[in-house]
Amino acid sequence: MSIFYLMLLGFKTELHPTNQQKILLAKHAGVARHAYNWGLWLTRNILNHNSNNPDSKLKFPTAIDLHKLLVAMVKPNNYWYYEVLDFGQKKLA
């Protein structure tokens, strides 16, 4: 009988962002939070509909469906989504 010990290593990283980077981090977090809350709202509405209407249940959207709906319904009404995305794409190019 042999005993194996597993040692997990962790690494800590400390960031020191500039003021501009702090603003960008906050914007990215805001967009992510808004998208998550929108998806949560949508799925809760589907759950409520399905519980109230057992004869005409709606199918839950996949991740791809949610992304397409987000682009079609949410982004046109929230210009700041593109503000965050545009900056990231400029940096990558």
ABEGO torsion letter per residue (X at the ends): XBBBBBBBBBBBBBBBBBAAAAAAAAAAAAAAAAAAAAAAAAAAAAAAAAAABAABBBBBBBAAAAAAAAAAAAAAABAAAAAAAAAAAAAAX
